[in-house]
Protein backbone atom coordinates (compact mmCIF):
# COMPACT_ATOMS: atom_id res chain seq x y z
CA UNK A 1 0.00 0.00 0.00
CA UNK A 2 1.34 3.42 -1.00
CA UNK A 3 -0.79 5.64 1.19
CA UNK A 4 0.04 9.26 0.37
CA UNK A 5 1.10 11.17 3.47
CA UNK A 6 0.41 14.90 3.86
CA UNK A 7 -1.88 14.61 0.84
CA UNK A 8 -3.24 17.53 -1.15
CA UNK A 9 -6.46 17.74 -3.16
CA UNK A 10 -7.22 20.64 -5.47
CA UNK A 11 -10.77 21.20 -6.71
CA UNK A 12 -10.98 23.27 -9.88
CA UNK A 13 -14.22 25.25 -10.06
CA UNK A 14 -15.98 26.92 -7.14
CA UNK A 15 -19.54 26.48 -8.39
CA UNK A 16 -22.14 24.35 -6.67
CA UNK A 17 -20.42 21.08 -7.62
CA UNK A 18 -16.85 22.14 -6.88
CA UNK A 19 -17.77 23.69 -3.54
CA UNK A 20 -19.68 20.52 -2.63
CA UNK A 21 -16.64 18.37 -3.49
CA UNK A 22 -14.46 20.52 -1.24
CA UNK A 23 -17.08 20.46 1.53
CA UNK A 24 -17.44 16.67 1.35
CA UNK A 25 -13.67 16.19 1.29
CA UNK A 26 -13.27 18.34 4.41
CA UNK A 27 -16.01 16.57 6.33
CA UNK A 28 -14.80 13.10 5.35
CA UNK A 29 -11.12 13.92 5.86
CA UNK A 30 -10.44 12.80 2.30
CA UNK A 31 -7.15 14.73 2.09
CA UNK A 32 -4.87 16.48 4.59
CA UNK A 33 -4.93 19.70 2.55
CA UNK A 34 -7.74 20.96 0.31
CA UNK A 35 -7.41 23.79 -2.22
CA UNK A 36 -10.18 25.43 -4.26
CA UNK A 37 -9.32 27.21 -7.51
CA UNK A 38 -11.52 29.35 -9.77
CA UNK A 39 -10.94 32.32 -12.04
CA UNK A 40 -13.84 34.15 -10.32
CA UNK A 41 -11.88 35.78 -7.49
CA UNK A 42 -14.70 37.00 -5.26
CA UNK A 43 -16.65 33.75 -5.58
CA UNK A 44 -13.77 31.42 -4.77
CA UNK A 45 -12.50 33.57 -1.90
CA UNK A 46 -15.97 33.64 -0.36
CA UNK A 47 -16.37 29.86 -0.68
CA UNK A 48 -12.95 29.24 0.88
CA UNK A 49 -13.70 31.63 3.74
CA UNK A 50 -17.03 29.93 4.42
CA UNK A 51 -15.42 26.48 4.42
CA UNK A 52 -12.47 27.62 6.52
CA UNK A 53 -14.81 28.94 9.20
CA UNK A 54 -16.00 25.37 9.80
CA UNK A 55 -12.63 23.62 9.98
CA UNK A 56 -12.81 23.45 13.78
CA UNK A 57 -15.42 20.76 13.20
CA UNK A 58 -13.78 18.81 10.37
CA UNK A 59 -10.67 17.32 11.98
CA UNK A 60 -7.17 18.03 10.75
CA UNK A 61 -7.85 19.12 7.17
CA UNK A 62 -7.24 22.71 6.12
CA UNK A 63 -8.41 24.68 3.09
CA UNK A 64 -6.87 27.39 0.93
CA UNK A 65 -7.91 28.81 -2.41
CA UNK A 66 -8.04 31.66 -4.83
CA UNK A 67 -7.93 32.68 -8.49
CA UNK A 68 -4.19 32.13 -8.91
CA UNK A 69 -3.48 28.65 -10.26
CA UNK A 70 -0.48 28.38 -7.94
CA UNK A 71 -2.92 27.25 -5.21
CA UNK A 72 -2.88 23.86 -6.99
CA UNK A 73 0.90 23.48 -6.69
CA UNK A 74 2.02 20.10 -5.42
CA UNK A 75 -1.43 18.49 -5.62
CA UNK A 76 -1.65 14.71 -5.50
CA UNK A 77 -5.20 14.73 -6.90
CA UNK A 78 -6.94 17.39 -8.98
CA UNK A 79 -10.73 17.19 -9.38
CA UNK A 80 -12.00 19.28 -12.28
CA UNK A 81 -15.55 20.62 -12.00
CA UNK A 82 -15.10 23.89 -13.93
CA UNK A 83 -17.29 24.40 -16.96
CA UNK A 84 -20.41 25.96 -18.38
CA UNK A 85 -23.90 24.81 -17.45
CA UNK A 86 -26.28 23.65 -20.14
CA UNK A 87 -28.49 26.53 -21.23
CA UNK A 88 -32.12 26.22 -22.32
CA UNK A 89 -32.19 25.09 -25.95
CA UNK A 90 -28.48 24.27 -25.98
CA UNK A 91 -27.58 20.81 -27.25
CA UNK A 92 -25.20 18.48 -25.40
CA UNK A 93 -22.70 18.80 -28.25
CA UNK A 94 -22.82 22.60 -28.04
CA UNK A 95 -22.16 22.36 -24.30
CA UNK A 96 -19.34 19.91 -24.98
CA UNK A 97 -17.71 22.36 -27.39
CA UNK A 98 -17.68 25.08 -24.74
CA UNK A 99 -16.33 22.83 -22.00
CA UNK A 100 -13.78 21.19 -24.27
CA UNK A 101 -12.35 24.64 -24.92
CA UNK A 102 -12.11 25.26 -21.18
CA UNK A 103 -10.37 21.92 -20.61
CA UNK A 104 -7.89 22.52 -23.44
CA UNK A 105 -6.91 25.95 -22.15
CA UNK A 106 -6.69 24.87 -18.50
CA UNK A 107 -4.81 21.55 -18.59
CA UNK A 108 -1.35 22.85 -19.59
CA UNK A 109 -1.39 25.34 -16.71
CA UNK A 110 -2.54 22.70 -14.23
CA UNK A 111 0.14 20.26 -15.37
CA UNK A 112 2.78 22.93 -14.91
CA UNK A 113 1.97 23.35 -11.20
CA UNK A 114 0.82 19.79 -10.47
CA UNK A 115 2.79 17.56 -12.87
CA UNK A 116 2.49 14.39 -10.80
CA UNK A 117 -1.19 14.57 -9.91
CA UNK A 118 -3.98 12.15 -10.72
CA UNK A 119 -6.69 14.10 -12.60
CA UNK A 120 -10.38 13.33 -12.11
CA UNK A 121 -12.81 15.03 -14.49
CA UNK A 122 -16.33 15.70 -13.20
CA UNK A 123 -17.33 18.43 -15.68
CA UNK A 124 -19.92 17.17 -18.17
CA UNK A 125 -19.99 15.54 -20.61
CA UNK A 126 -17.25 13.90 -18.55
CA UNK A 127 -16.54 10.91 -20.82
CA UNK A 128 -15.97 13.02 -23.93
CA UNK A 129 -13.93 15.59 -22.00
CA UNK A 130 -11.71 12.81 -20.63
CA UNK A 131 -10.78 11.79 -24.17
CA UNK A 132 -10.04 15.43 -25.07
CA UNK A 133 -7.98 15.96 -21.90
CA UNK A 134 -5.99 12.76 -22.33
CA UNK A 135 -5.19 13.66 -25.94
CA UNK A 136 -4.31 17.24 -24.95
CA UNK A 137 -1.94 16.23 -22.14
CA UNK A 138 -0.56 12.90 -23.31
CA UNK A 139 -0.95 11.60 -19.77
CA UNK A 140 -1.29 7.83 -19.35
CA UNK A 141 -5.03 6.93 -19.29
CA UNK A 142 -4.79 5.72 -15.70
CA UNK A 143 -3.77 9.20 -14.55
CA UNK A 144 -6.62 11.16 -16.12
CA UNK A 145 -10.12 9.76 -15.88
CA UNK A 146 -13.70 10.79 -15.19
CA UNK A 147 -15.92 10.21 -12.18
CA UNK A 148 -18.09 8.41 -14.72
CA UNK A 149 -20.94 6.33 -13.33
CA UNK A 150 -19.81 6.15 -9.70
CA UNK A 151 -22.75 8.38 -8.74
CA UNK A 152 -25.15 6.59 -11.11
CA UNK A 153 -24.15 3.31 -9.47
CA UNK A 154 -24.89 4.76 -6.04
CA UNK A 155 -28.30 5.87 -7.27
CA UNK A 156 -28.98 2.36 -8.60
CA UNK A 157 -27.93 0.64 -5.38
CA UNK A 158 -30.09 3.02 -3.33
CA UNK A 159 -33.15 2.26 -5.47
CA UNK A 160 -32.58 -1.49 -5.36
CA UNK A 161 -31.94 -1.44 -1.61
CA UNK A 162 -35.19 0.42 -0.97
CA UNK A 163 -37.15 -2.10 -3.01
CA UNK A 164 -35.39 -5.18 -1.59
CA UNK A 165 -35.52 -4.08 2.04
CA UNK A 166 -31.76 -4.19 2.64
CA UNK A 167 -28.94 -1.74 3.27
CA UNK A 168 -27.38 -0.02 0.27
CA UNK A 169 -24.03 -1.60 1.15
CA UNK A 170 -25.54 -5.06 0.62
CA UNK A 171 -26.37 -4.35 -3.04
CA UNK A 172 -23.68 -5.21 -5.58
CA UNK A 173 -24.64 -3.72 -8.92
CA UNK A 174 -23.02 -1.35 -11.41
CA UNK A 175 -24.11 1.21 -13.97
CA UNK A 176 -21.61 1.23 -16.83
CA UNK A 177 -21.06 2.91 -20.20
CA UNK A 178 -21.65 6.60 -20.78
CA UNK A 179 -22.43 8.87 -17.86
CA UNK A 180 -25.61 9.87 -19.64
CA UNK A 181 -28.36 8.68 -21.92
CA UNK A 182 -26.76 5.40 -23.10
CA UNK A 183 -25.69 4.14 -19.66
CA UNK A 184 -27.04 0.78 -18.48
CA UNK A 185 -26.94 -1.60 -15.47
CA UNK A 186 -24.80 -4.72 -15.59
CA UNK A 187 -27.76 -6.88 -14.54
CA UNK A 188 -26.06 -10.17 -15.40
CA UNK A 189 -23.62 -9.67 -12.51
CA UNK A 190 -25.92 -7.85 -10.05
CA UNK A 191 -26.50 -9.46 -6.66
CA UNK A 192 -27.95 -8.67 -3.26
CA UNK A 193 -25.51 -10.26 -0.89
CA UNK A 194 -24.64 -13.37 -2.87
CA UNK A 195 -28.11 -13.81 -4.39
CA UNK A 196 -28.58 -12.93 -8.10
CA UNK A 197 -30.86 -9.93 -8.44
CA UNK A 198 -33.74 -11.83 -10.08
CA UNK A 199 -33.68 -14.49 -7.36
CA UNK A 200 -33.87 -12.17 -4.35
CA UNK A 201 -37.02 -12.72 -2.31
CA UNK A 202 -37.89 -12.17 1.36
CA UNK A 203 -41.19 -11.77 3.26
CA UNK A 204 -42.77 -8.53 2.08
CA UNK A 205 -40.29 -8.20 -0.78
CA UNK A 206 -41.28 -10.35 -3.77
CA UNK A 207 -38.95 -11.09 -6.66
CA UNK A 208 -38.05 -8.34 -9.11
CA UNK A 209 -39.53 -8.57 -12.58
CA UNK A 210 -37.60 -7.64 -15.72
CA UNK A 211 -40.03 -4.78 -16.35
CA UNK A 212 -39.46 -3.49 -12.84
CA UNK A 213 -35.69 -3.58 -13.25
CA UNK A 214 -35.99 -1.71 -16.53
CA UNK A 215 -38.12 0.95 -14.84
CA UNK A 216 -35.49 1.31 -12.10
CA UNK A 217 -32.76 1.68 -14.73
CA UNK A 218 -34.69 4.48 -16.44
CA UNK A 219 -35.28 6.23 -13.10
CA UNK A 220 -31.55 6.10 -12.38
CA UNK A 221 -30.64 7.38 -15.84
CA UNK A 222 -33.04 10.32 -15.52
CA UNK A 223 -32.46 11.05 -11.82
CA UNK A 224 -30.27 14.09 -12.47
CA UNK A 225 -32.96 15.71 -14.61
CA UNK A 226 -35.42 15.49 -11.71
CA UNK A 227 -32.97 17.06 -9.29
CA UNK A 228 -32.00 19.82 -11.73
CA UNK A 229 -35.66 20.58 -12.43
CA UNK A 230 -36.35 21.03 -8.73
CA UNK A 231 -33.22 22.82 -7.48
CA UNK A 232 -31.20 23.84 -10.53
CA UNK A 233 -28.21 21.53 -10.10
CA UNK A 234 -27.01 18.26 -8.62
CA UNK A 235 -24.27 18.88 -6.10
CA UNK A 236 -24.38 16.97 -2.79
CA UNK A 237 -24.22 13.41 -4.13
CA UNK A 238 -21.60 14.19 -6.78
CA UNK A 239 -19.59 15.95 -4.08
CA UNK A 240 -19.68 12.85 -1.89
CA UNK A 241 -18.94 10.43 -4.72
CA UNK A 242 -16.00 12.55 -5.91
CA UNK A 243 -14.59 12.67 -2.39
CA UNK A 244 -14.88 8.88 -2.25
CA UNK A 245 -12.85 8.54 -5.47
CA UNK A 246 -10.21 10.87 -4.01
CA UNK A 247 -9.97 8.67 -0.90
CA UNK A 248 -9.46 5.54 -2.99
CA UNK A 249 -6.52 7.26 -4.70
CA UNK A 250 -4.87 8.87 -1.68
CA UNK A 251 -5.26 5.77 0.51
CA UNK A 252 -4.12 3.46 -2.30
CA UNK A 253 -7.20 1.33 -1.71
CA UNK A 254 -7.31 -0.64 -4.95
CA UNK A 255 -11.08 -0.13 -4.74
CA UNK A 256 -13.31 -1.33 -7.58
CA UNK A 257 -15.27 1.60 -9.00
CA UNK A 258 -17.00 2.28 -12.35
CA UNK A 259 -14.88 5.28 -13.35
CA UNK A 260 -14.35 6.34 -16.96
CA UNK A 261 -10.90 5.93 -18.52
CA UNK A 262 -9.80 6.04 -22.15
CA UNK A 263 -10.04 2.33 -22.99
CA UNK A 264 -7.33 0.37 -24.77
CA UNK A 265 -8.51 -2.85 -26.45
CA UNK A 266 -11.24 -3.47 -23.89
CA UNK A 267 -13.59 -6.04 -25.41
CA UNK A 268 -12.61 -4.58 -28.78
CA UNK A 269 -13.11 -0.94 -27.74
CA UNK A 270 -10.25 1.50 -28.19
CA UNK A 271 -9.75 5.24 -27.75
CA UNK A 272 -13.12 5.95 -26.14
CA UNK A 273 -13.75 6.79 -22.47
CA UNK A 274 -16.45 4.69 -20.85
CA UNK A 275 -17.18 3.66 -17.30
CA UNK A 276 -16.35 0.03 -16.57
CA UNK A 277 -15.37 -1.60 -13.28
CA UNK A 278 -11.84 -0.39 -12.60
CA UNK A 279 -9.24 -0.64 -9.84
CA UNK A 280 -8.64 2.79 -8.30
CA UNK A 281 -5.40 3.27 -6.36
CA UNK A 282 -2.49 5.67 -5.90
CA UNK A 283 -1.49 4.90 -9.49
CA UNK A 284 -4.88 6.00 -10.84
CA UNK A 285 -7.58 3.87 -12.46
CA UNK A 286 -7.10 0.64 -14.40
CA UNK A 287 -10.06 -1.12 -16.09
CA UNK A 288 -10.62 -4.74 -15.05
CA UNK A 289 -10.04 -6.43 -18.38
CA UNK A 290 -11.76 -9.73 -17.55
CA UNK A 291 -15.07 -8.06 -16.67
CA UNK A 292 -17.69 -10.27 -18.29
CA UNK A 293 -20.87 -9.20 -20.07
CA UNK A 294 -23.89 -10.92 -21.51
CA UNK A 295 -24.25 -10.62 -25.30
CA UNK A 296 -26.95 -7.97 -24.86
CA UNK A 297 -24.83 -5.97 -22.42
CA UNK A 298 -21.84 -6.07 -24.74
CA UNK A 299 -24.05 -4.72 -27.52
CA UNK A 300 -25.19 -1.89 -25.22
CA UNK A 301 -21.58 -1.13 -24.30
CA UNK A 302 -20.67 -0.84 -27.97
CA UNK A 303 -23.71 1.33 -28.60
CA UNK A 304 -22.57 3.64 -25.81
CA UNK A 305 -19.05 3.68 -27.26
CA UNK A 306 -20.33 4.57 -30.73
CA UNK A 307 -22.29 7.54 -29.36
CA UNK A 308 -19.30 8.87 -27.42
CA UNK A 309 -16.84 8.28 -30.24
CA UNK A 310 -19.02 10.37 -32.56
CA UNK A 311 -19.31 13.12 -29.93
CA UNK A 312 -15.54 13.24 -29.36
CA UNK A 313 -14.84 13.29 -33.11
CA UNK A 314 -17.08 16.33 -33.52
CA UNK A 315 -14.91 18.26 -31.02
CA UNK A 316 -11.57 17.69 -32.70
CA UNK A 317 -10.16 20.48 -34.91
C-alpha positions in Angstrom: 0.0 0.0 0.0 1.3 3.4 -1.0 -0.8 5.6 1.2 0.0 9.3 0.4 1.1 11.2 3.5 0.4 14.9 3.9 -1.9 14.6 0.8 -3.2 17.5 -1.2 -6.5 17.7 -3.2 -7.2 20.6 -5.5 -10.8 21.2 -6.7 -11.0 23.3 -9.9 -14.2 25.2 -10.1 -16.0 26.9 -7.1 -19.5 26.5 -8.4 -22.1 24.3 -6.7 -20.4 21.1 -7.6 -16.9 22.1 -6.9 -17.8 23.7 -3.5 -19.7 20.5 -2.6 -16.6 18.4 -3.5 -14.5 20.5 -1.2 -17.1 20.5 1.5 -17.4 16.7 1.3 -13.7 16.2 1.3 -13.3 18.3 4.4 -16.0 16.6 6.3 -14.8 13.1 5.3 -11.1 13.9 5.9 -10.4 12.8 2.3 -7.1 14.7 2.1 -4.9 16.5 4.6 -4.9 19.7 2.5 -7.7 21.0 0.3 -7.4 23.8 -2.2 -10.2 25.4 -4.3 -9.3 27.2 -7.5 -11.5 29.3 -9.8 -10.9 32.3 -12.0 -13.8 34.2 -10.3 -11.9 35.8 -7.5 -14.7 37.0 -5.3 -16.7 33.7 -5.6 -13.8 31.4 -4.8 -12.5 33.6 -1.9 -16.0 33.6 -0.4 -16.4 29.9 -0.7 -12.9 29.2 0.9 -13.7 31.6 3.7 -17.0 29.9 4.4 -15.4 26.5 4.4 -12.5 27.6 6.5 -14.8 28.9 9.2 -16.0 25.4 9.8 -12.6 23.6 10.0 -12.8 23.4 13.8 -15.4 20.8 13.2 -13.8 18.8 10.4 -10.7 17.3 12.0 -7.2 18.0 10.8 -7.9 19.1 7.2 -7.2 22.7 6.1 -8.4 24.7 3.1 -6.9 27.4 0.9 -7.9 28.8 -2.4 -8.0 31.7 -4.8 -7.9 32.7 -8.5 -4.2 32.1 -8.9 -3.5 28.6 -10.3 -0.5 28.4 -7.9 -2.9 27.2 -5.2 -2.9 23.9 -7.0 0.9 23.5 -6.7 2.0 20.1 -5.4 -1.4 18.5 -5.6 -1.7 14.7 -5.5 -5.2 14.7 -6.9 -6.9 17.4 -9.0 -10.7 17.2 -9.4 -12.0 19.3 -12.3 -15.5 20.6 -12.0 -15.1 23.9 -13.9 -17.3 24.4 -17.0 -20.4 26.0 -18.4 -23.9 24.8 -17.5 -26.3 23.6 -20.1 -28.5 26.5 -21.2 -32.1 26.2 -22.3 -32.2 25.1 -26.0 -28.5 24.3 -26.0 -27.6 20.8 -27.3 -25.2 18.5 -25.4 -22.7 18.8 -28.2 -22.8 22.6 -28.0 -22.2 22.4 -24.3 -19.3 19.9 -25.0 -17.7 22.4 -27.4 -17.7 25.1 -24.7 -16.3 22.8 -22.0 -13.8 21.2 -24.3 -12.4 24.6 -24.9 -12.1 25.3 -21.2 -10.4 21.9 -20.6 -7.9 22.5 -23.4 -6.9 25.9 -22.1 -6.7 24.9 -18.5 -4.8 21.6 -18.6 -1.3 22.9 -19.6 -1.4 25.3 -16.7 -2.5 22.7 -14.2 0.1 20.3 -15.4 2.8 22.9 -14.9 2.0 23.4 -11.2 0.8 19.8 -10.5 2.8 17.6 -12.9 2.5 14.4 -10.8 -1.2 14.6 -9.9 -4.0 12.2 -10.7 -6.7 14.1 -12.6 -10.4 13.3 -12.1 -12.8 15.0 -14.5 -16.3 15.7 -13.2 -17.3 18.4 -15.7 -19.9 17.2 -18.2 -20.0 15.5 -20.6 -17.3 13.9 -18.5 -16.5 10.9 -20.8 -16.0 13.0 -23.9 -13.9 15.6 -22.0 -11.7 12.8 -20.6 -10.8 11.8 -24.2 -10.0 15.4 -25.1 -8.0 16.0 -21.9 -6.0 12.8 -22.3 -5.2 13.7 -25.9 -4.3 17.2 -25.0 -1.9 16.2 -22.1 -0.6 12.9 -23.3 -1.0 11.6 -19.8 -1.3 7.8 -19.3 -5.0 6.9 -19.3 -4.8 5.7 -15.7 -3.8 9.2 -14.5 -6.6 11.2 -16.1 -10.1 9.8 -15.9 -13.7 10.8 -15.2 -15.9 10.2 -12.2 -18.1 8.4 -14.7 -20.9 6.3 -13.3 -19.8 6.1 -9.7 -22.7 8.4 -8.7 -25.2 6.6 -11.1 -24.2 3.3 -9.5 -24.9 4.8 -6.0 -28.3 5.9 -7.3 -29.0 2.4 -8.6 -27.9 0.6 -5.4 -30.1 3.0 -3.3 -33.2 2.3 -5.5 -32.6 -1.5 -5.4 -31.9 -1.4 -1.6 -35.2 0.4 -1.0 -37.2 -2.1 -3.0 -35.4 -5.2 -1.6 -35.5 -4.1 2.0 -31.8 -4.2 2.6 -28.9 -1.7 3.3 -27.4 0.0 0.3 -24.0 -1.6 1.2 -25.5 -5.1 0.6 -26.4 -4.4 -3.0 -23.7 -5.2 -5.6 -24.6 -3.7 -8.9 -23.0 -1.3 -11.4 -24.1 1.2 -14.0 -21.6 1.2 -16.8 -21.1 2.9 -20.2 -21.6 6.6 -20.8 -22.4 8.9 -17.9 -25.6 9.9 -19.6 -28.4 8.7 -21.9 -26.8 5.4 -23.1 -25.7 4.1 -19.7 -27.0 0.8 -18.5 -26.9 -1.6 -15.5 -24.8 -4.7 -15.6 -27.8 -6.9 -14.5 -26.1 -10.2 -15.4 -23.6 -9.7 -12.5 -25.9 -7.8 -10.1 -26.5 -9.5 -6.7 -27.9 -8.7 -3.3 -25.5 -10.3 -0.9 -24.6 -13.4 -2.9 -28.1 -13.8 -4.4 -28.6 -12.9 -8.1 -30.9 -9.9 -8.4 -33.7 -11.8 -10.1 -33.7 -14.5 -7.4 -33.9 -12.2 -4.3 -37.0 -12.7 -2.3 -37.9 -12.2 1.4 -41.2 -11.8 3.3 -42.8 -8.5 2.1 -40.3 -8.2 -0.8 -41.3 -10.3 -3.8 -38.9 -11.1 -6.7 -38.1 -8.3 -9.1 -39.5 -8.6 -12.6 -37.6 -7.6 -15.7 -40.0 -4.8 -16.3 -39.5 -3.5 -12.8 -35.7 -3.6 -13.3 -36.0 -1.7 -16.5 -38.1 1.0 -14.8 -35.5 1.3 -12.1 -32.8 1.7 -14.7 -34.7 4.5 -16.4 -35.3 6.2 -13.1 -31.5 6.1 -12.4 -30.6 7.4 -15.8 -33.0 10.3 -15.5 -32.5 11.1 -11.8 -30.3 14.1 -12.5 -33.0 15.7 -14.6 -35.4 15.5 -11.7 -33.0 17.1 -9.3 -32.0 19.8 -11.7 -35.7 20.6 -12.4 -36.4 21.0 -8.7 -33.2 22.8 -7.5 -31.2 23.8 -10.5 -28.2 21.5 -10.1 -27.0 18.3 -8.6 -24.3 18.9 -6.1 -24.4 17.0 -2.8 -24.2 13.4 -4.1 -21.6 14.2 -6.8 -19.6 16.0 -4.1 -19.7 12.9 -1.9 -18.9 10.4 -4.7 -16.0 12.5 -5.9 -14.6 12.7 -2.4 -14.9 8.9 -2.2 -12.8 8.5 -5.5 -10.2 10.9 -4.0 -10.0 8.7 -0.9 -9.5 5.5 -3.0 -6.5 7.3 -4.7 -4.9 8.9 -1.7 -5.3 5.8 0.5 -4.1 3.5 -2.3 -7.2 1.3 -1.7 -7.3 -0.6 -5.0 -11.1 -0.1 -4.7 -13.3 -1.3 -7.6 -15.3 1.6 -9.0 -17.0 2.3 -12.4 -14.9 5.3 -13.4 -14.3 6.3 -17.0 -10.9 5.9 -18.5 -9.8 6.0 -22.1 -10.0 2.3 -23.0 -7.3 0.4 -24.8 -8.5 -2.9 -26.4 -11.2 -3.5 -23.9 -13.6 -6.0 -25.4 -12.6 -4.6 -28.8 -13.1 -0.9 -27.7 -10.2 1.5 -28.2 -9.8 5.2 -27.7 -13.1 6.0 -26.1 -13.7 6.8 -22.5 -16.5 4.7 -20.8 -17.2 3.7 -17.3 -16.4 0.0 -16.6 -15.4 -1.6 -13.3 -11.8 -0.4 -12.6 -9.2 -0.6 -9.8 -8.6 2.8 -8.3 -5.4 3.3 -6.4 -2.5 5.7 -5.9 -1.5 4.9 -9.5 -4.9 6.0 -10.8 -7.6 3.9 -12.5 -7.1 0.6 -14.4 -10.1 -1.1 -16.1 -10.6 -4.7 -15.1 -10.0 -6.4 -18.4 -11.8 -9.7 -17.5 -15.1 -8.1 -16.7 -17.7 -10.3 -18.3 -20.9 -9.2 -20.1 -23.9 -10.9 -21.5 -24.3 -10.6 -25.3 -27.0 -8.0 -24.9 -24.8 -6.0 -22.4 -21.8 -6.1 -24.7 -24.1 -4.7 -27.5 -25.2 -1.9 -25.2 -21.6 -1.1 -24.3 -20.7 -0.8 -28.0 -23.7 1.3 -28.6 -22.6 3.6 -25.8 -19.0 3.7 -27.3 -20.3 4.6 -30.7 -22.3 7.5 -29.4 -19.3 8.9 -27.4 -16.8 8.3 -30.2 -19.0 10.4 -32.6 -19.3 13.1 -29.9 -15.5 13.2 -29.4 -14.8 13.3 -33.1 -17.1 16.3 -33.5 -14.9 18.3 -31.0 -11.6 17.7 -32.7 -10.2 20.5 -34.9 
